[in-house]
Amino acid sequence: MNLEQPSKENITYMIEAIKGHLKLVNAGLIDPDDFELDQYEEIKDLYDMVERKKGNLTMMELDGILAELGDLRKSR
């Protein structure tokens, strides 16, 4: 999968991967359909950070990622 090419499928893949790494209790609240293609770079940055950390995130990082996803979702 080429994540350098912005597409709705890539957004879905990245959001699902982020949810998997965060091990959220209520992961259903984060729906890939809530994000737009013009937010691709921001989502890709979050995905890259989570992948680099291999899910070993501090509570501050976890809070920051969830806040950023919430802001991106609200900005539509």
PyMOL Python script that loads the backbone (N, CA, C, O; Angstrom):
from pymol import cmd

cmd.read_pdbstr("""\
ATOM      1  N   MET A   1       0.852  -1.175   0.000  1.00  0.00           N
ATOM      2  CA  MET A   1       0.000   0.000   0.000  1.00  0.00           C
ATOM      3  C   MET A   1       0.895   1.234   0.000  1.00  0.00           C
ATOM      4  O   MET A   1       1.791   1.359   0.835  1.00  0.00           O
ATOM      5  N   ASN A   2       0.653   2.131  -0.925  1.00  0.00           N
ATOM      6  CA  ASN A   2       1.433   3.359  -1.037  1.00  0.00           C
ATOM      7  C   ASN A   2       0.725   4.480  -0.280  1.00  0.00           C
ATOM      8  O   ASN A   2      -0.226   5.080  -0.782  1.00  0.00           O
ATOM      9  N   LEU A   3       1.194   4.748   0.917  1.00  0.00           N
ATOM     10  CA  LEU A   3       0.554   5.779   1.741  1.00  0.00           C
ATOM     11  C   LEU A   3       0.975   7.184   1.343  1.00  0.00           C
ATOM     12  O   LEU A   3       0.497   8.157   1.925  1.00  0.00           O
ATOM     13  N   GLU A   4       1.860   7.306   0.366  1.00  0.00           N
ATOM     14  CA  GLU A   4       2.249   8.637  -0.113  1.00  0.00           C
ATOM     15  C   GLU A   4       1.185   9.216  -1.038  1.00  0.00           C
ATOM     16  O   GLU A   4       1.170  10.422  -1.284  1.00  0.00           O
ATOM     17  N   GLN A   5       0.300   8.375  -1.549  1.00  0.00           N
ATOM     18  CA  GLN A   5      -0.786   8.814  -2.424  1.00  0.00           C
ATOM     19  C   GLN A   5      -2.047   9.058  -1.597  1.00  0.00           C
ATOM     20  O   GLN A   5      -2.618   8.108  -1.060  1.00  0.00           O
ATOM     21  N   PRO A   6      -2.488  10.296  -1.485  1.00  0.00           N
ATOM     22  CA  PRO A   6      -3.718  10.564  -0.732  1.00  0.00           C
ATOM     23  C   PRO A   6      -4.928   9.867  -1.360  1.00  0.00           C
ATOM     24  O   PRO A   6      -5.205  10.029  -2.548  1.00  0.00           O
ATOM     25  N   SER A   7      -5.630   9.102  -0.555  1.00  0.00           N
ATOM     26  CA  SER A   7      -6.868   8.470  -1.001  1.00  0.00           C
ATOM     27  C   SER A   7      -7.719   8.168   0.230  1.00  0.00           C
ATOM     28  O   SER A   7      -7.214   8.078   1.349  1.00  0.00           O
ATOM     29  N   LYS A   8      -8.999   8.017   0.000  1.00  0.00           N
ATOM     30  CA  LYS A   8      -9.919   7.692   1.095  1.00  0.00           C
ATOM     31  C   LYS A   8      -9.580   6.313   1.687  1.00  0.00           C
ATOM     32  O   LYS A   8      -9.710   6.101   2.892  1.00  0.00           O
ATOM     33  N   GLU A   9      -9.146   5.386   0.830  1.00  0.00           N
ATOM     34  CA  GLU A   9      -8.768   4.058   1.306  1.00  0.00           C
ATOM     35  C   GLU A   9      -7.560   4.139   2.237  1.00  0.00           C
ATOM     36  O   GLU A   9      -7.502   3.438   3.247  1.00  0.00           O
ATOM     37  N   ASN A  10      -6.601   4.993   1.896  1.00  0.00           N
ATOM     38  CA  ASN A  10      -5.423   5.152   2.746  1.00  0.00           C
ATOM     39  C   ASN A  10      -5.790   5.793   4.079  1.00  0.00           C
ATOM     40  O   ASN A  10      -5.237   5.430   5.118  1.00  0.00           O
ATOM     41  N   ILE A  11      -6.713   6.738   4.055  1.00  0.00           N
ATOM     42  CA  ILE A  11      -7.176   7.346   5.309  1.00  0.00           C
ATOM     43  C   ILE A  11      -7.809   6.267   6.192  1.00  0.00           C
ATOM     44  O   ILE A  11      -7.525   6.193   7.387  1.00  0.00           O
ATOM     45  N   THR A  12      -8.656   5.442   5.605  1.00  0.00           N
ATOM     46  CA  THR A  12      -9.291   4.364   6.364  1.00  0.00           C
ATOM     47  C   THR A  12      -8.239   3.437   6.957  1.00  0.00           C
ATOM     48  O   THR A  12      -8.322   3.076   8.131  1.00  0.00           O
ATOM     49  N   TYR A  13      -7.252   3.049   6.158  1.00  0.00           N
ATOM     50  CA  TYR A  13      -6.186   2.169   6.632  1.00  0.00           C
ATOM     51  C   TYR A  13      -5.438   2.801   7.804  1.00  0.00           C
ATOM     52  O   TYR A  13      -5.209   2.147   8.822  1.00  0.00           O
ATOM     53  N   MET A  14      -5.054   4.076   7.662  1.00  0.00           N
ATOM     54  CA  MET A  14      -4.268   4.740   8.707  1.00  0.00           C
ATOM     55  C   MET A  14      -5.069   4.926   9.986  1.00  0.00           C
ATOM     56  O   MET A  14      -4.546   4.700  11.077  1.00  0.00           O
ATOM     57  N   ILE A  15      -6.336   5.336   9.872  1.00  0.00           N
ATOM     58  CA  ILE A  15      -7.179   5.526  11.061  1.00  0.00           C
ATOM     59  C   ILE A  15      -7.362   4.191  11.784  1.00  0.00           C
ATOM     60  O   ILE A  15      -7.271   4.134  13.011  1.00  0.00           O
ATOM     61  N   GLU A  16      -7.617   3.128  11.040  1.00  0.00           N
ATOM     62  CA  GLU A  16      -7.778   1.809  11.664  1.00  0.00           C
ATOM     63  C   GLU A  16      -6.482   1.358  12.335  1.00  0.00           C
ATOM     64  O   GLU A  16      -6.521   0.767  13.414  1.00  0.00           O
ATOM     65  N   ALA A  17      -5.339   1.629  11.712  1.00  0.00           N
ATOM     66  CA  ALA A  17      -4.049   1.265  12.311  1.00  0.00           C
ATOM     67  C   ALA A  17      -3.798   2.069  13.585  1.00  0.00           C
ATOM     68  O   ALA A  17      -3.323   1.524  14.581  1.00  0.00           O
ATOM     69  N   ILE A  18      -4.115   3.359  13.552  1.00  0.00           N
ATOM     70  CA  ILE A  18      -3.951   4.198  14.744  1.00  0.00           C
ATOM     71  C   ILE A  18      -4.828   3.653  15.873  1.00  0.00           C
ATOM     72  O   ILE A  18      -4.368   3.513  17.007  1.00  0.00           O
ATOM     73  N   LYS A  19      -6.079   3.348  15.564  1.00  0.00           N
ATOM     74  CA  LYS A  19      -6.984   2.805  16.583  1.00  0.00           C
ATOM     75  C   LYS A  19      -6.432   1.511  17.166  1.00  0.00           C
ATOM     76  O   LYS A  19      -6.520   1.286  18.373  1.00  0.00           O
ATOM     77  N   GLY A  20      -5.868   0.668  16.323  1.00  0.00           N
ATOM     78  CA  GLY A  20      -5.305  -0.593  16.799  1.00  0.00           C
ATOM     79  C   GLY A  20      -4.134  -0.390  17.740  1.00  0.00           C
ATOM     80  O   GLY A  20      -4.012  -1.091  18.745  1.00  0.00           O
ATOM     81  N   HIS A  21      -3.273   0.564  17.424  1.00  0.00           N
ATOM     82  CA  HIS A  21      -2.109   0.833  18.274  1.00  0.00           C
ATOM     83  C   HIS A  21      -2.503   1.493  19.592  1.00  0.00           C
ATOM     84  O   HIS A  21      -1.856   1.276  20.616  1.00  0.00           O
ATOM     85  N   LEU A  22      -3.560   2.297  19.566  1.00  0.00           N
ATOM     86  CA  LEU A  22      -3.967   3.006  20.778  1.00  0.00           C
ATOM     87  C   LEU A  22      -4.719   2.103  21.745  1.00  0.00           C
ATOM     88  O   LEU A  22      -4.856   2.438  22.922  1.00  0.00           O
ATOM     89  N   LYS A  23      -5.206   0.967  21.266  1.00  0.00           N
ATOM     90  CA  LYS A  23      -5.929   0.011  22.114  1.00  0.00           C
ATOM     91  C   LYS A  23      -7.061   0.690  22.885  1.00  0.00           C
ATOM     92  O   LYS A  23      -7.172   0.563  24.104  1.00  0.00           O
ATOM     93  N   LEU A  24      -7.880   1.401  22.152  1.00  0.00           N
ATOM     94  CA  LEU A  24      -8.976   2.144  22.765  1.00  0.00           C
ATOM     95  C   LEU A  24     -10.113   1.214  23.176  1.00  0.00           C
ATOM     96  O   LEU A  24     -10.409   0.233  22.494  1.00  0.00           O
ATOM     97  N   VAL A  25     -10.733   1.533  24.283  1.00  0.00           N
ATOM     98  CA  VAL A  25     -11.884   0.768  24.748  1.00  0.00           C
ATOM     99  C   VAL A  25     -13.072   1.025  23.832  1.00  0.00           C
ATOM    100  O   VAL A  25     -13.800   0.096  23.483  1.00  0.00           O
ATOM    101  N   ASN A  26     -13.268   2.264  23.446  1.00  0.00           N
ATOM    102  CA  ASN A  26     -14.405   2.645  22.621  1.00  0.00           C
ATOM    103  C   ASN A  26     -13.922   3.129  21.253  1.00  0.00           C
ATOM    104  O   ASN A  26     -14.188   4.266  20.861  1.00  0.00           O
ATOM    105  N   ALA A  27     -13.218   2.269  20.536  1.00  0.00           N
ATOM    106  CA  ALA A  27     -12.625   2.635  19.249  1.00  0.00           C
ATOM    107  C   ALA A  27     -13.681   2.981  18.202  1.00  0.00           C
ATOM    108  O   ALA A  27     -13.370   3.640  17.210  1.00  0.00           O
ATOM    109  N   GLY A  28     -14.909   2.551  18.407  1.00  0.00           N
ATOM    110  CA  GLY A  28     -15.981   2.845  17.465  1.00  0.00           C
ATOM    111  C   GLY A  28     -16.296   4.321  17.345  1.00  0.00           C
ATOM    112  O   GLY A  28     -16.954   4.741  16.393  1.00  0.00           O
ATOM    113  N   LEU A  29     -15.835   5.112  18.298  1.00  0.00           N
ATOM    114  CA  LEU A  29     -16.068   6.554  18.233  1.00  0.00           C
ATOM    115  C   LEU A  29     -15.225   7.229  17.163  1.00  0.00           C
ATOM    116  O   LEU A  29     -15.543   8.335  16.726  1.00  0.00           O
ATOM    117  N   ILE A  30     -14.153   6.572  16.739  1.00  0.00           N
ATOM    118  CA  ILE A  30     -13.295   7.137  15.705  1.00  0.00           C
ATOM    119  C   ILE A  30     -13.616   6.415  14.402  1.00  0.00           C
ATOM    120  O   ILE A  30     -13.208   5.272  14.195  1.00  0.00           O
ATOM    121  N   ASP A  31     -14.349   7.093  13.534  1.00  0.00           N
ATOM    122  CA  ASP A  31     -14.806   6.515  12.275  1.00  0.00           C
ATOM    123  C   ASP A  31     -14.027   7.131  11.116  1.00  0.00           C
ATOM    124  O   ASP A  31     -14.028   8.352  10.962  1.00  0.00           O
ATOM    125  N   PRO A  32     -13.363   6.317  10.299  1.00  0.00           N
ATOM    126  CA  PRO A  32     -12.609   6.865   9.164  1.00  0.00           C
ATOM    127  C   PRO A  32     -13.454   7.734   8.237  1.00  0.00           C
ATOM    128  O   PRO A  32     -12.921   8.627   7.577  1.00  0.00           O
ATOM    129  N   ASP A  33     -14.758   7.488   8.178  1.00  0.00           N
ATOM    130  CA  ASP A  33     -15.634   8.293   7.320  1.00  0.00           C
ATOM    131  C   ASP A  33     -15.788   9.725   7.815  1.00  0.00           C
ATOM    132  O   ASP A  33     -16.296  10.579   7.088  1.00  0.00           O
ATOM    133  N   ASP A  34     -15.356   9.994   9.042  1.00  0.00           N
ATOM    134  CA  ASP A  34     -15.452  11.346   9.602  1.00  0.00           C
ATOM    135  C   ASP A  34     -14.313  12.251   9.152  1.00  0.00           C
ATOM    136  O   ASP A  34     -14.278  13.425   9.520  1.00  0.00           O
ATOM    137  N   PHE A  35     -13.384  11.724   8.362  1.00  0.00           N
ATOM    138  CA  PHE A  35     -12.210  12.489   7.949  1.00  0.00           C
ATOM    139  C   PHE A  35     -12.236  12.707   6.444  1.00  0.00           C
ATOM    140  O   PHE A  35     -12.689  11.855   5.680  1.00  0.00           O
ATOM    141  N   GLU A  36     -11.738  13.873   6.038  1.00  0.00           N
ATOM    142  CA  GLU A  36     -11.751  14.259   4.632  1.00  0.00           C
ATOM    143  C   GLU A  36     -10.367  14.127   4.020  1.00  0.00           C
ATOM    144  O   GLU A  36      -9.362  14.095   4.729  1.00  0.00           O
ATOM    145  N   LEU A  37     -10.328  14.051   2.706  1.00  0.00           N
ATOM    146  CA  LEU A  37      -9.075  13.892   1.979  1.00  0.00           C
ATOM    147  C   LEU A  37      -8.142  15.083   2.173  1.00  0.00           C
ATOM    148  O   LEU A  37      -6.923  14.919   2.126  1.00  0.00           O
ATOM    149  N   ASP A  38      -8.687  16.268   2.387  1.00  0.00           N
ATOM    150  CA  ASP A  38      -7.821  17.441   2.583  1.00  0.00           C
ATOM    151  C   ASP A  38      -7.114  17.421   3.944  1.00  0.00           C
ATOM    152  O   ASP A  38      -6.277  18.281   4.216  1.00  0.00           O
ATOM    153  N   GLN A  39      -7.440  16.460   4.788  1.00  0.00           N
ATOM    154  CA  GLN A  39      -6.774  16.291   6.085  1.00  0.00           C
ATOM    155  C   GLN A  39      -5.708  15.198   6.030  1.00  0.00           C
ATOM    156  O   GLN A  39      -5.170  14.794   7.061  1.00  0.00           O
ATOM    157  N   TYR A  40      -5.412  14.728   4.836  1.00  0.00           N
ATOM    158  CA  TYR A  40      -4.539  13.571   4.652  1.00  0.00           C
ATOM    159  C   TYR A  40      -3.179  13.748   5.314  1.00  0.00           C
ATOM    160  O   TYR A  40      -2.716  12.851   6.019  1.00  0.00           O
ATOM    161  N   GLU A  41      -2.536  14.882   5.100  1.00  0.00           N
ATOM    162  CA  GLU A  41      -1.185  15.090   5.637  1.00  0.00           C
ATOM    163  C   GLU A  41      -1.169  15.035   7.163  1.00  0.00           C
ATOM    164  O   GLU A  41      -0.257  14.456   7.753  1.00  0.00           O
ATOM    165  N   GLU A  42      -2.166  15.632   7.799  1.00  0.00           N
ATOM    166  CA  GLU A  42      -2.231  15.611   9.255  1.00  0.00           C
ATOM    167  C   GLU A  42      -2.429  14.184   9.776  1.00  0.00           C
ATOM    168  O   GLU A  42      -1.802  13.774  10.753  1.00  0.00           O
ATOM    169  N   ILE A  43      -3.310  13.438   9.108  1.00  0.00           N
ATOM    170  CA  ILE A  43      -3.547  12.051   9.511  1.00  0.00           C
ATOM    171  C   ILE A  43      -2.289  11.219   9.285  1.00  0.00           C
ATOM    172  O   ILE A  43      -1.939  10.379  10.114  1.00  0.00           O
ATOM    173  N   LYS A  44      -1.616  11.450   8.173  1.00  0.00           N
ATOM    174  CA  LYS A  44      -0.374  10.715   7.862  1.00  0.00           C
ATOM    175  C   LYS A  44       0.696  11.004   8.909  1.00  0.00           C
ATOM    176  O   LYS A  44       1.419  10.096   9.320  1.00  0.00           O
ATOM    177  N   ASP A  45       0.804  12.256   9.344  1.00  0.00           N
ATOM    178  CA  ASP A  45       1.772  12.602  10.392  1.00  0.00           C
ATOM    179  C   ASP A  45       1.472  11.847  11.688  1.00  0.00           C
ATOM    180  O   ASP A  45       2.383  11.317  12.324  1.00  0.00           O
ATOM    181  N   LEU A  46       0.198  11.801  12.077  1.00  0.00           N
ATOM    182  CA  LEU A  46      -0.187  11.058  13.281  1.00  0.00           C
ATOM    183  C   LEU A  46       0.119   9.571  13.119  1.00  0.00           C
ATOM    184  O   LEU A  46       0.648   8.934  14.030  1.00  0.00           O
ATOM    185  N   TYR A  47      -0.215   9.033  11.964  1.00  0.00           N
ATOM    186  CA  TYR A  47       0.049   7.618  11.684  1.00  0.00           C
ATOM    187  C   TYR A  47       1.542   7.314  11.779  1.00  0.00           C
ATOM    188  O   TYR A  47       1.942   6.333  12.405  1.00  0.00           O
ATOM    189  N   ASP A  48       2.362   8.158  11.155  1.00  0.00           N
ATOM    190  CA  ASP A  48       3.814   7.949  11.181  1.00  0.00           C
ATOM    191  C   ASP A  48       4.354   7.966  12.608  1.00  0.00           C
ATOM    192  O   ASP A  48       5.215   7.159  12.957  1.00  0.00           O
ATOM    193  N   MET A  49       3.851   8.883  13.430  1.00  0.00           N
ATOM    194  CA  MET A  49       4.307   8.966  14.812  1.00  0.00           C
ATOM    195  C   MET A  49       3.934   7.696  15.588  1.00  0.00           C
ATOM    196  O   MET A  49       4.758   7.140  16.313  1.00  0.00           O
ATOM    197  N   VAL A  50       2.701   7.252  15.429  1.00  0.00           N
ATOM    198  CA  VAL A  50       2.245   6.051  16.130  1.00  0.00           C
ATOM    199  C   VAL A  50       3.040   4.833  15.660  1.00  0.00           C
ATOM    200  O   VAL A  50       3.404   3.981  16.470  1.00  0.00           O
ATOM    201  N   GLU A  51       3.308   4.747  14.368  1.00  0.00           N
ATOM    202  CA  GLU A  51       4.085   3.621  13.838  1.00  0.00           C
ATOM    203  C   GLU A  51       5.519   3.643  14.367  1.00  0.00           C
ATOM    204  O   GLU A  51       6.076   2.596  14.696  1.00  0.00           O
ATOM    205  N   ARG A  52       6.110   4.824  14.449  1.00  0.00           N
ATOM    206  CA  ARG A  52       7.477   4.942  14.975  1.00  0.00           C
ATOM    207  C   ARG A  52       7.553   4.470  16.422  1.00  0.00           C
ATOM    208  O   ARG A  52       8.513   3.811  16.821  1.00  0.00           O
ATOM    209  N   LYS A  53       6.544   4.811  17.191  1.00  0.00           N
ATOM    210  CA  LYS A  53       6.521   4.462  18.616  1.00  0.00           C
ATOM    211  C   LYS A  53       6.041   3.030  18.843  1.00  0.00           C
ATOM    212  O   LYS A  53       6.105   2.527  19.964  1.00  0.00           O
ATOM    213  N   LYS A  54       5.565   2.379  17.800  1.00  0.00           N
ATOM    214  CA  LYS A  54       5.063   0.998  17.890  1.00  0.00           C
ATOM    215  C   LYS A  54       4.011   0.841  18.984  1.00  0.00           C
ATOM    216  O   LYS A  54       3.937  -0.197  19.642  1.00  0.00           O
ATOM    217  N   GLY A  55       3.205   1.873  19.168  1.00  0.00           N
ATOM    218  CA  GLY A  55       2.150   1.805  20.161  1.00  0.00           C
ATOM    219  C   GLY A  55       2.590   2.080  21.582  1.00  0.00           C
ATOM    220  O   GLY A  55       1.755   2.105  22.486  1.00  0.00           O
ATOM    221  N   ASN A  56       3.889   2.288  21.808  1.00  0.00           N
ATOM    222  CA  ASN A  56       4.399   2.597  23.150  1.00  0.00           C
ATOM    223  C   ASN A  56       4.343   4.102  23.372  1.00  0.00           C
ATOM    224  O   ASN A  56       5.366   4.787  23.361  1.00  0.00           O
ATOM    225  N   LEU A  57       3.156   4.591  23.569  1.00  0.00           N
ATOM    226  CA  LEU A  57       2.931   6.028  23.715  1.00  0.00           C
ATOM    227  C   LEU A  57       2.752   6.397  25.179  1.00  0.00           C
ATOM    228  O   LEU A  57       2.195   5.631  25.965  1.00  0.00           O
ATOM    229  N   THR A  58       3.232   7.578  25.530  1.00  0.00           N
ATOM    230  CA  THR A  58       2.981   8.087  26.872  1.00  0.00           C
ATOM    231  C   THR A  58       1.528   8.552  26.941  1.00  0.00           C
ATOM    232  O   THR A  58       0.866   8.704  25.914  1.00  0.00           O
ATOM    233  N   MET A  59       1.053   8.772  28.132  1.00  0.00           N
ATOM    234  CA  MET A  59      -0.319   9.275  28.291  1.00  0.00           C
ATOM    235  C   MET A  59      -0.477  10.640  27.632  1.00  0.00           C
ATOM    236  O   MET A  59      -1.522  10.934  27.051  1.00  0.00           O
ATOM    237  N   MET A  60       0.554  11.471  27.719  1.00  0.00           N
ATOM    238  CA  MET A  60       0.483  12.792  27.077  1.00  0.00           C
ATOM    239  C   MET A  60       0.392  12.651  25.557  1.00  0.00           C
ATOM    240  O   MET A  60      -0.372  13.367  24.910  1.00  0.00           O
ATOM    241  N   GLU A  61       1.166  11.734  24.993  1.00  0.00           N
ATOM    242  CA  GLU A  61       1.112  11.514  23.545  1.00  0.00           C
ATOM    243  C   GLU A  61      -0.249  10.964  23.139  1.00  0.00           C
ATOM    244  O   GLU A  61      -0.820  11.391  22.135  1.00  0.00           O
ATOM    245  N   LEU A  62      -0.763  10.028  23.907  1.00  0.00           N
ATOM    246  CA  LEU A  62      -2.074   9.454  23.637  1.00  0.00           C
ATOM    247  C   LEU A  62      -3.152  10.532  23.674  1.00  0.00           C
ATOM    248  O   LEU A  62      -3.992  10.606  22.777  1.00  0.00           O
ATOM    249  N   ASP A  63      -3.126  11.363  24.705  1.00  0.00           N
ATOM    250  CA  ASP A  63      -4.090  12.464  24.807  1.00  0.00           C
ATOM    251  C   ASP A  63      -3.965  13.412  23.626  1.00  0.00           C
ATOM    252  O   ASP A  63      -4.969  13.867  23.079  1.00  0.00           O
ATOM    253  N   GLY A  64      -2.727  13.712  23.231  1.00  0.00           N
ATOM    254  CA  GLY A  64      -2.494  14.614  22.108  1.00  0.00           C
ATOM    255  C   GLY A  64      -3.023  14.049  20.800  1.00  0.00           C
ATOM    256  O   GLY A  64      -3.626  14.773  20.007  1.00  0.00           O
ATOM    257  N   ILE A  65      -2.803  12.769  20.574  1.00  0.00           N
ATOM    258  CA  ILE A  65      -3.285  12.132  19.347  1.00  0.00           C
ATOM    259  C   ILE A  65      -4.808  12.133  19.310  1.00  0.00           C
ATOM    260  O   ILE A  65      -5.409  12.461  18.287  1.00  0.00           O
ATOM    261  N   LEU A  66      -5.430  11.766  20.424  1.00  0.00           N
ATOM    262  CA  LEU A  66      -6.890  11.756  20.475  1.00  0.00           C
ATOM    263  C   LEU A  66      -7.466  13.157  20.303  1.00  0.00           C
ATOM    264  O   LEU A  66      -8.487  13.330  19.637  1.00  0.00           O
ATOM    265  N   ALA A  67      -6.822  14.153  20.897  1.00  0.00           N
ATOM    266  CA  ALA A  67      -7.283  15.537  20.740  1.00  0.00           C
ATOM    267  C   ALA A  67      -7.158  15.982  19.288  1.00  0.00           C
ATOM    268  O   ALA A  67      -8.059  16.630  18.755  1.00  0.00           O
ATOM    269  N   GLU A  68      -6.051  15.638  18.650  1.00  0.00           N
ATOM    270  CA  GLU A  68      -5.844  16.019  17.251  1.00  0.00           C
ATOM    271  C   GLU A  68      -6.862  15.334  16.344  1.00  0.00           C
ATOM    272  O   GLU A  68      -7.413  15.968  15.444  1.00  0.00           O
ATOM    273  N   LEU A  69      -7.114  14.057  16.571  1.00  0.00           N
ATOM    274  CA  LEU A  69      -8.133  13.362  15.781  1.00  0.00           C
ATOM    275  C   LEU A  69      -9.503  14.004  15.990  1.00  0.00           C
ATOM    276  O   LEU A  69     -10.273  14.158  15.042  1.00  0.00           O
ATOM    277  N   GLY A  70      -9.802  14.376  17.226  1.00  0.00           N
ATOM    278  CA  GLY A  70     -11.068  15.051  17.511  1.00  0.00           C
ATOM    279  C   GLY A  70     -11.169  16.387  16.806  1.00  0.00           C
ATOM    280  O   GLY A  70     -12.222  16.728  16.267  1.00  0.00           O
ATOM    281  N   ASP A  71     -10.082  17.148  16.803  1.00  0.00           N
ATOM    282  CA  ASP A  71     -10.077  18.443  16.113  1.00  0.00           C
ATOM    283  C   ASP A  71     -10.242  18.263  14.612  1.00  0.00           C
ATOM    284  O   ASP A  71     -10.981  19.014  13.975  1.00  0.00           O
ATOM    285  N   LEU A  72      -9.566  17.284  14.044  1.00  0.00           N
ATOM    286  CA  LEU A  72      -9.690  17.032  12.608  1.00  0.00           C
ATOM    287  C   LEU A  72     -11.114  16.621  12.260  1.00  0.00           C
ATOM    288  O   LEU A  72     -11.658  17.038  11.237  1.00  0.00           O
ATOM    289  N   ARG A  73     -11.710  15.805  13.112  1.00  0.00           N
ATOM    290  CA  ARG A  73     -13.080  15.354  12.864  1.00  0.00           C
ATOM    291  C   ARG A  73     -14.063  16.514  12.944  1.00  0.00           C
ATOM    292  O   ARG A  73     -14.999  16.594  12.148  1.00  0.00           O
ATOM    293  N   LYS A  74     -13.855  17.411  13.899  1.00  0.00           N
ATOM    294  CA  LYS A  74     -14.764  18.545  14.086  1.00  0.00           C
ATOM    295  C   LYS A  74     -14.627  19.589  12.990  1.00  0.00           C
ATOM    296  O   LYS A  74     -15.565  20.340  12.725  1.00  0.00           O
ATOM    297  N   SER A  75     -13.454  19.642  12.346  1.00  0.00           N
ATOM    298  CA  SER A  75     -13.204  20.719  11.391  1.00  0.00           C
ATOM    299  C   SER A  75     -13.898  20.507  10.051  1.00  0.00           C
ATOM    300  O   SER A  75     -13.792  21.355   9.165  1.00  0.00           O
ATOM    301  N   ARG A  76     -14.599  19.404   9.888  1.00  0.00           N
ATOM    302  CA  ARG A  76     -15.245  19.165   8.601  1.00  0.00           C
ATOM    303  C   ARG A  76     -16.470  20.010   8.423  1.00  0.00           C
ATOM    304  O   ARG A  76     -17.131  19.927   7.388  1.00  0.00           O
TER     305      ARG A  76
END
""", "prot")
cmd.dss("prot")
cmd.show_as("cartoon", "prot")
cmd.util.cbc("prot")
cmd.orient("prot")
